C-alpha cells in the first residue's frame, strides 16, 4: 500500500490517429504522408499499413466503453489533420471533423477527460507536396488548422497539445529518413526543427485569442548518462546528445533560446536564426507533457551522426523488445529536472510504456504480460517519487491503450495494455490492463 496520488490526478492511456484508426481515406479524408510512406517498398517492416490498424474509426464507441471498463479518467488521442482539412488548408471536411466530435462526446458521456493532440506525425500529403515542414508557410497552415479544431471542440476539450515529439519528426523524418517523409539531411532537419517550434508558437497564440481551457507541448526526453569511468570526451558527447534530443525543443518554447551546443551538432547546417525570431518561439503554455521510455548511457563515438555518442548496453539491465533499458529512476529524475529548469509548470506523463513479447493469442481469455506489469508498477511509483520531490505532476498516460501500428516497425512490436488480434480485431485486456485498472481504482495506492 502506498499513499494515494493528489486529488484530481488523471489516469489515462494514449494513442495516435494513424496508429489505431484505420479507414485513412474514409468520408472524404485526404491522403497523409504516412499513407504514402507505408507504400514505399522497404520503409515499413512487413510492408504493414494503417489501412485497418485497430479499426478504431469504425469501433470507436466500443473502444470508449472498454476505456470506461478499465476506469480511465483521461484519454489522450490525436486528430488526423487530413480528416479535418483534406488539402491541409482551406476546405473543411465536416464528416472527418464529425468523427472527433463524436469521440469527444462519447468520452464525456463516460466520464473520461479528452486530451487532444493536434499533430502526431501524419501530415496531409497535399502540404508535403508544397514543402511540408520545410516550408516557411507551415506556421500559418498549422495555426489555421488549429483554429478549426479549437472552434469545433474547445467547448468540450479541456486539454490541447500542439505537437507530439517534435524531435522525432525532425530526426526520424528529415535527419535519418526512417520515418515519413523519409529525407536524410542535416540542413533540412535544422530547418524543420525551427518550423515545428514556430508552428507550435503560432498555435498557442491562436489559442490565447479564442480558447478557454489549457494548451501545452509534448516532448520525448531520453536522459543522457555517462559511465562511472567516463572521460571528458564522453561527457562532452553526452552534453551534445542532451542538447540535440532533450533541450532543442524545450529551451526555445520556454526560454526563448536554442542550446548553444546545437551549432556544434549541426555544424554548417545550423542556420543563424535572428534573435527576435527565436525569442518569438517562447509562447506561454499551461502545461508540459513528457513522453518517457528509457535512458541512454553514452560514450563518445566519432562515427556516430549527427551526435558523436553511442548508447552502451548495461550489464544486468532489463531491456524491452525495442532495445530500451527499463530505468524508472530516470523518469522521476526527468520530471524533477523539468520542474526545476522550466519554472514549475504543471507536468503530465503523456506517454510511458514498453514493448515486450506477448502470447499471440489469449489462453482462456487471458494474456499474461508480467514484464509490462512490472514496468508500469515501477514507473508509476517513479512518478509518485517525483511528486514527493516537488514536481507538479498532474496525470499519467500509459502507452498504449491498444497494440497498434508501431510506425516503421509495423505490427511487430506490441505496446498495448489491450491485445488486438489484427485478423479478427478481437480486443483482450492483458494482465497489465487489469493491473492498471486496479491502480486507477485505488488512485495509485495499489502498486
N, C-alpha and C positions, 0 to 999 in steps of 0.2 A: 504494500500500500504506500502511495506517495501523496504528497499534498496536491490537491486539485489545482488546475490551471486557473488563471484570473477569470473573473466573471466576464461573459461576453466573448471569450476566446472562440474563434471559428475553427471548426474541424471540417476539412474538405478533401476533395480529390480534384485533380487537374487532368485535362485532356487538351487536344487541339483539333481544329476542324478537319484538316486534310487527313490526319491520322485515324480518325474514327468515323467520319460522317458517311463516306461513300457517296454515290449519286452526284459526282462532282459537276455534271453539266445539267442536272435536273432543273426544271422550272425556269429555264432561261438564264442559268448561271453562265458566267464567262470562263473560258479556259484559264488555268493558272500556270505559273512557271513550273510547279511541281507536276501538273498533269502532263506537261511536255517532258520534264526531266526523267520521269519514270519510264517513258517510252524511248529513251535514248539507250541503245544497247550498251551493256556493261556498267551502267550507272548504279543500278539497284540490285542487291543480292536476290537471286532467284527471279529476276525480272518482275518482282511484285509491284502492284499498283494500288492506288487508293480508290479504284473504281467502285469497290464494295466495302472494303475495310471492315468496320464493325456494323455497317448498315444503320448507323445511328440516325441518319436523316429520316429514315422510314420507321425506326423503332424508338423514337425519342421518348414517347410517353411511358413505355415500359421501362426504359432505362432510368428515367427520373423516379419511377416507382421503386426501382431497385436501390437508387441512391437513398430514398427515404427509408427503405428497409434496413439499410446499413446505418442509419442515423445521422447521415451527413447534415451539417448545418450550413455548408457552403459548397459551391461548385464553381470551379474556375474553368471556363471554356473560351475558345477563340471564335471570332467571326471571320468567315471566309469573305475577304474583300470582293472577290469576283461574283459571289452570290448577290451582293448588295449593288455593286456597280460593275456590270459585265464588261464594260470597256475600261474600267479603272477610274473613270471620271464621267461626269455628265449624267446620262440616263440612269435613273434608279429602278431597280428590278423589285417591284413590290412583292412578288412571290418569294424571292430569296430573302428579303428583309423580314417577311412574314414568318419564316421558319424560326428566326431568332426571337421574334415577338412571342410566338407560341411557346418556345423553350423557356423564356423568362417567366411567362405566366404560369407554366406548369411547375417550375421551380418554386415560385412564390406560393402556389397553391399547396405545395408540400412542405412549406416552412423552410426552404433552402435558400440561402442568400446567393444571388447571382454575382459572379465576379467575371467581367467581360474583358477579354484581351482583343485589341484592335488588329494586331499583326503578329501572327505566329508562323511566319516564313512563306505563306502562299500568296505570292504577288500576282495580280492579273497579268496574263501574258501580253495583253494589249499595252500595258505600261512597260513591260520588259522590252517590248519591241521599240519603245521610244527612249530607251536608255536605262529604265528601271532605277535602281538606287544610285546609279552614276549620274542621273540627270539633275541639273540644278532646279528643275521644276518639281522634283519629288516632294519637297516640303509642302508645296501648295496642293499637290494631288492628295497627299496624306491628310492634310488638315481638312480639305473638302470632304473626303471620305469619313473622317472622324465626326464631322459636324452632322452628316446624315445619320450616323449611328446614335449620336447624342440626342438629336431631335426625336428619334423614334423610340429610344429605350431609356433615356436618363430618368424618366419619371418612375422607372421600376428597377433600374440597375444602380445599386449604391456604390459600387467599386469598379473603376475602369483602370486598365493598364494600356499604355500606348504601344510599347514594343515588348516582345519576349526575346530575351537573349540576343541583343544586337551584335555581340561579339561573334556568335555562331553564324549569323547572317553574313557578316563581313569575312570572317576567317574561312568558314566552310564553303561559302558560295563564291567568294571572289579571290581569296588568297590561295586556297588549296584545291578548290574545284570539286570537292567531294559532295557538295550539296548544290541545289539549284541556285543560280543558273549554270554553275559548273565552270566558272572562269578561274584563271590562275595568274594573278598579277598583284604584286605589292603596291603598284601605283593605283590600281583600281580599288584595292582593299582600303587604302588610306582615304580615298575619296568617299567610298561607301560608308565608312565609319562616321565621317563628318555629316554626310547626308542623313544618316539614321538619326543622329543627335539633333540636327536641325529639324527634322520631321517630328521628333518627339517634342521638342520645344514649341513648335507651331501648334501641335495638337493640344498641348497643355494650355497655351494661350487661348485657343479657341474654346476650350472647356471653361476657362475662367469667365469668358464672355457669356456663356449660355448654360453651363452646368450647375447642378445644385448639390452634388454629392462629393465624391473623392476620386482623385486620379493619381496614378503613380507609374513607376517604371519597374520592370522585372529584368534582373541581370543574373547570369550564372557566374558563380565565384568558385574558383579552384585554388585554395591556398597553396602557395609555393614554399615548401620547406627545403632545407638542405641537410645532408647527413651530419652526424656529430663531428666527423673529421673533415668537414668541408674546407676547401681552400677559398681564398678571396675571389678567385676566378669563378668558383662555384656560386658564391654569394652574389656576385655581380650578375651572373646569368639568372639567378632566381629573382633578383630585383627587376631585370628586364622582362622576365616572364610574367611577373606580377603586374607590371605596368601595362603590358600588352593585353593580358586577358582580364585582369580584375579592376584596374583603375582607368582604363581607356574610355570607359563609358560613364562610370560614376563621377569621376572628377569634373568633366565638363558639365554634366547635368546638375551637379550640386555645388561645385566650387567655381565654375566658370573658367576652367583652365584644363589643358591637357597635361598629363605627366611628362616631365622633361625627357624621360628615358625613351619616349617614342621616336624622337629624331634619330637615336642610335639604332633602334629596332628596324625602322623603315629605311634609314639611310637617305639616298637621294629621292626616294619615293615619297618622303614625308613633305607635304605642302606647307608653306609658310602662311598659315591661315591668319588673316588680320585679327588683331587682339579684340577688337569690338565684336567681330563675328563669333569668336569663341566665347566671349563673355555673354553673348545673347543666347548661348545654349543653356544657360542657367535659368530655368523656369521653375517657379515654386510648385513643388508637388506635395501630396498629402501623405504618401507612404512609399516605402521601398519593398519590392518583392525579391526574395533570394531563392534562386534555384541552386540547390547544393546536392552533389552526388559523391564527391570524393576530394581528396587532396592529391598533391604530387610532390614527391621528394626528388629533387632535381640535382643534376650535376652539369657542369659546363660540357657542351658538345659542339665543337666548331662546325660539324657537318649538318647540324640541325638548322632549320629555316622556318620562319624569319628570326626566331629567338634561338641563340646558341645554348639550348638547355634540353636535356632529355630526362624523363621520369625514370626513376630506379625502382624496380620491384623490391618490396620489403620482405625479408625473411620472416616467416611465421604469419604474414598478413593474410586476411581473408579477402579474396577478390571475386568480383561479380563476373557474369558471362561476358560483359563488355570490357573486362580487364581493369576495372576501377577498384581501388582499395577501399574496404569498409573502414571508415575512420570518423566515428561520430564526434569525437572531441573537437575536430576541426569545424564542425557545424556550430557548436557552441562558441568557439573562439571567433569564428567569422561573424556571427551575429553581434557579439560584443564589439568587435572591430568596426563594423558598420555603424553601430550605435555611437561609438566614440568619435570616429572620423567624420561622420556626416551629420552631426548636430542633433542626435537623439530622435530622428524621425521614427514614427511607428513602422515596425517591420512585420512582414509576413513571410513565412516559408512557403513559397508558391509552387515549388516542386521539390520532392525528395523521394527517392525510390531506387530500386535495384532490379536488374535482370538476373534471375537465377534459373537453373534448369527446373522445369515443371513437368510432371507427367503429361503425356499428350492427350489423355482423356481422363475423365472423372472415374473414380472407382467407388461404387456405392454412393454416388452423388457427392463425393469429396475429392478435393485436390489439396494435398498437404504440401506446404512450402515453408518448412521450418527456418531456412536461412532468411527468407524475406520477413518472417515474423521477428526474427532476431534483429534484422536491420531496422525495422520500424520501431521496435521496443527501444533499442539503444539510441536511435536518432531523435525520437520524441523525448526521451529522457535528456538528451543534449539540449533540446530547445528549452526544457524546464531549467536546466543548469544556466543557460544564457539569461533567462528571466531573473533568476536569483542573483545573477551578477550585474543586473541593472539594465539589460537590454529591454526595450519596449516592444516585445513580440506579441502580436495580437491574433495570430492564426497560423494554421499548419495545413498544407495541402499535400497529400500523398500523390506521387506519380507512379502509376497512373490508375485511373479507375478501371480501365479495360486493357487487356492485351491489344496491341494495335500495330499499325504500320510504323515501324521504327526507322522512318526515313530511308537512308541508303542501305540500311540493314534489312529492309523488308520486314517480313513477319518472323524472322529467325530468332529475334530476341524478345522475350516476354517480360514486361514490367508490371503487368496488371495485377490488381488485387482481385479482379474478376477474370477468370479464364474465359476465352472466347474460342469456340470451335469454329474455325473460319469456313468449314464446309457446310455447317448447319446453322451457324450464328447462335448456337446454344450458349447461354451465359451460365457459368458456375462460379459462385463466390468461393475463393480459395480460403484456406485456413487463415491467411493474412487478413482477408476481408473481415472474417469473424472476429479476429483479434482486434482489428481497428475499430470495429463496431463496439466492442466491449470497452476499449479505451474511451471512445466518444461517450458512451452511456455513463461512464464513471467520471467524465470530464478530466481524464488523464490520471486518475488515481490508480487504475489497474494497469500497470506496465509490467 
